Amino acid sequence: MNNEEVLEALRQIAREKNVTLDLVIDTLEEGLLSAARKKYGTAENIDVEVDQNTGEIIIWAHKAVVDEVEEPALEVTLKDAKKFDSEAEVGEAVMQPIPFTVFGRMAIQAAKQMIVQKVREAERERVYETFREQVGEIRIGSAQQVLRGDVIVNLGRAEGVLPTTEQIPRERFRQGDTIRAYVKDVLRETKGPQVILSRTHPEFLEQLFHIEVPEIYDGLVEIMAVARDPGNRAKIAVTSHDERIDPVGACIGPKGSRVQAVVRELNNERIDIIEWSSDPETFLLNSLAPAEVQRLIVEHETRTMIAIASEDQLSPAIGRGGQNVRLAAMLTGWRVEVLSEEQHQQRQERKEFLAVPIDELPDIDDATKTALRNAGITTVQELLNYSAFDLEEKTGLPLDTTAQLLDEAQDLDEARHEEYAKQMSIPVEYTGVDLATFVADPPPLVEESVAEDEEQEAVSAE
């Protein structure tokens, strides 16, 4: 193979593997140095250069000119040095050319394998970086095989995995099925980058609306929050940056065509679309739709909202298995409770009955009462929220005093619960449980949530 053929072969490798010619040449030089190391025992005195313009491969060995050679890999006699350098003298260093063919077929094959390996690694890294940039986007692939429920997806230049945990419930795939999924993460694996896909992620729903709703794609309508119970129900909160555009109507589309396209993709997951509001109370009222709430009680300290609903609206507000109120909590980022007026009244009465003022603690003196009140503690129940050490630090009272206070408070609290259980004819262990409410806590980090109006249910599909 002449120099031009060598250069063209290297260029062809670069084109086929979509890597730079510099990488291929650097790898070839590294492979030839490795071959020299195997042949001579060292490659520290050897230079390899591949000319990118001509394809010529030049290999030199730096050797010392000596009268008698003791290390052939590092030394050369004056007589032999004169053959390639007429000005060579004993004690000087010369550069002895090494024919490419001297390495033999095995060495050349090893260099070739190194090129293939390096190019493969570079290609994997490039594919990894490409998909790394696509995290948060939707990709389309085909189901390659199903392994213990996980679906291996062919994405072209990479392999994707749709784990069972990231699949919509009751969804089944077969080999060859087209799959549209959200790129959740990309992992480096021995066989190449592995793309982790998801169809349950809230952002998958958001990205689908970006595709189906031009107003969202153009930035005229913005998705503010998303909440999903994958395969069952989702809520999406939207707002408009153009007063002429109805954000909810834009997402529904003509005759519900836009939302229906998303519903079909999500295996008939019901989608509620609501209008977002910067006012937390208004937003919560919207997010509990289709239920109508009579009033809200807001506790800013605990970020809790108590929604009071009529008896006929209580069930829709809570939803099947608490689904509606749970999604509303995820959507708003608040702790949400739904009660009827009667339940709220019962709760208040129970709270008042069980609350024992610190004045009722036996043998408590005025100084101790003042210390507790100054610390913001006015009831036995508040006192029981602390340990003896915490009380000592908070009130300045001696440790033996705080320990005694806690013992007396525990006895008094238990007596009050027993009295309440007797009055209500319920087991005493139930007196500490609020059975008249459904509570939904939002996750610590609300990624994106959503909600909608019952008016959209006819088009959003069961």
Secondary structure as the mmCIF struct_conf table of DSSP 4:
data_model
#
loop_
_struct_conf.conf_type_id
_struct_conf.id
_struct_conf.beg_label_comp_id
_struct_conf.beg_label_asym_id
_struct_conf.beg_label_seq_id
_struct_conf.end_label_comp_id
_struct_conf.end_label_asym_id
_struct_conf.end_label_seq_id
HELX_RH_AL_P HELX_RH_AL_P1 ASN A 3 LYS A 17
TURN_TY1_P TURN_TY1_P1 ASN A 18 ASN A 18
HELX_RH_AL_P HELX_RH_AL_P2 LEU A 21 TYR A 40
BEND BEND1 GLY A 41 GLY A 41
TURN_TY1_P TURN_TY1_P2 GLU A 44 ASN A 45
STRN STRN1 ILE A 46 VAL A 50
TURN_TY1_P TURN_TY1_P3 GLN A 52 THR A 54
STRN STRN2 ILE A 57 VAL A 66
BEND BEND2 ASP A 67 GLU A 68
BEND BEND3 GLU A 70 GLU A 70
TURN_TY1_P TURN_TY1_P4 PRO A 72 LEU A 74
STRN STRN3 GLU A 75 THR A 77
HELX_RH_AL_P HELX_RH_AL_P3 LEU A 78 LYS A 82
TURN_TY1_P TURN_TY1_P5 LYS A 83 PHE A 84
TURN_TY1_P TURN_TY1_P6 SER A 86 GLU A 87
TURN_TY1_P TURN_TY1_P7 VAL A 90 GLY A 91
BEND BEND4 GLU A 92 GLU A 92
STRN STRN4 ALA A 93 PRO A 97
HELX_RH_3T_P HELX_RH_3T_P1 PHE A 100 PHE A 103
HELX_RH_AL_P HELX_RH_AL_P4 GLY A 104 ARG A 132
TURN_TY1_P TURN_TY1_P8 GLU A 133 GLY A 136
BEND BEND5 GLU A 137 GLU A 137
STRN STRN5 ILE A 138 LEU A 147
TURN_TY1_P TURN_TY1_P9 ARG A 148 GLY A 149
STRN STRN6 ASP A 150 ASN A 154
BEND BEND6 GLY A 156 ALA A 158
STRN STRN7 GLU A 159 LEU A 162
HELX_RH_3T_P HELX_RH_3T_P2 THR A 164 GLU A 166
BEND BEND7 GLN A 167 GLN A 167
HELX_LH_PP_P HELX_LH_PP_P1 ILE A 168 ILE A 168
TURN_TY1_P TURN_TY1_P10 PRO A 169 ARG A 170
TURN_TY1_P TURN_TY1_P11 GLN A 175 GLY A 176
STRN STRN8 THR A 178 LEU A 187
TURN_TY1_P TURN_TY1_P12 THR A 190 LYS A 191
BEND BEND8 GLY A 192 GLY A 192
STRN STRN9 GLN A 194 SER A 198
BEND BEND9 ARG A 199 HIS A 201
HELX_RH_AL_P HELX_RH_AL_P5 PRO A 202 GLU A 212
HELX_RH_AL_P HELX_RH_AL_P6 PRO A 214 TYR A 217
TURN_TY1_P TURN_TY1_P13 ASP A 218 GLY A 219
BEND BEND10 LEU A 220 LEU A 220
STRN STRN10 VAL A 221 ASP A 229
TURN_TY1_P TURN_TY1_P14 PRO A 230 ASN A 232
STRN STRN11 ARG A 233 SER A 240
BEND BEND11 HIS A 241 ASP A 242
TURN_TY1_P TURN_TY1_P15 GLU A 243 ARG A 244
BEND BEND12 ILE A 245 ILE A 245
HELX_RH_AL_P HELX_RH_AL_P7 PRO A 247 ILE A 252
HELX_RH_3T_P HELX_RH_3T_P3 PRO A 254 GLY A 256
HELX_RH_AL_P HELX_RH_AL_P8 SER A 257 GLU A 265
TURN_TY1_P TURN_TY1_P16 LEU A 266 ASN A 267
BEND BEND13 ASN A 268 ASN A 268
STRN STRN12 ARG A 270 GLU A 275
BEND BEND14 SER A 278 ASP A 279
HELX_RH_AL_P HELX_RH_AL_P9 PRO A 280 SER A 287
TURN_TY1_P TURN_TY1_P17 LEU A 288 PRO A 290
BEND BEND15 ALA A 291 ALA A 291
BEND BEND16 GLN A 294 GLN A 294
STRN STRN13 ARG A 295 GLU A 299
HELX_RH_3T_P HELX_RH_3T_P4 HIS A 300 THR A 302
TURN_TY1_P TURN_TY1_P18 ARG A 303 ARG A 303
STRN STRN14 THR A 304 ALA A 309
HELX_RH_AL_P HELX_RH_AL_P10 GLU A 311 ILE A 318
HELX_RH_3T_P HELX_RH_3T_P5 ARG A 320 GLY A 322
HELX_RH_AL_P HELX_RH_AL_P11 GLN A 323 THR A 332
TURN_TY1_P TURN_TY1_P19 GLY A 333 GLY A 333
BEND BEND17 TRP A 334 TRP A 334
STRN STRN15 ARG A 335 SER A 340
HELX_RH_AL_P HELX_RH_AL_P12 GLU A 341 LEU A 354
STRN STRN16 PRO A 357 PRO A 357
HELX_RH_3T_P HELX_RH_3T_P6 ILE A 358 GLU A 360
BEND BEND18 LEU A 361 LEU A 361
TURN_TY1_P TURN_TY1_P20 PRO A 362 ASP A 363
HELX_RH_AL_P HELX_RH_AL_P13 ASP A 366 ASN A 374
TURN_TY1_P TURN_TY1_P21 ALA A 375 GLY A 376
STRN STRN17 THR A 379 THR A 379
HELX_RH_AL_P HELX_RH_AL_P14 VAL A 380 LEU A 383
TURN_TY1_P TURN_TY1_P22 LEU A 384 ASN A 385
BEND BEND19 TYR A 386 TYR A 386
HELX_RH_AL_P HELX_RH_AL_P15 ALA A 388 THR A 395
HELX_RH_AL_P HELX_RH_AL_P16 LEU A 399 MET A 424
TURN_TY1_P TURN_TY1_P23 SER A 425 SER A 425
BEND BEND20 ILE A 426 ILE A 426
HELX_RH_3T_P HELX_RH_3T_P7 VAL A 428 TYR A 430
TURN_TY1_P TURN_TY1_P24 THR A 431 GLY A 432
BEND BEND21 VAL A 433 VAL A 433
TURN_TY1_P TURN_TY1_P25 LEU A 435 ALA A 436
STRN STRN18 PHE A 438 ALA A 440
HELX_LH_PP_P HELX_LH_PP_P2 ASP A 441 PRO A 443
BEND BEND22 PRO A 444 LEU A 445
HELX_RH_3T_P HELX_RH_3T_P8 GLU A 454 GLN A 456
HELX_RH_AL_P HELX_RH_AL_P17 GLU A 457 SER A 460
#
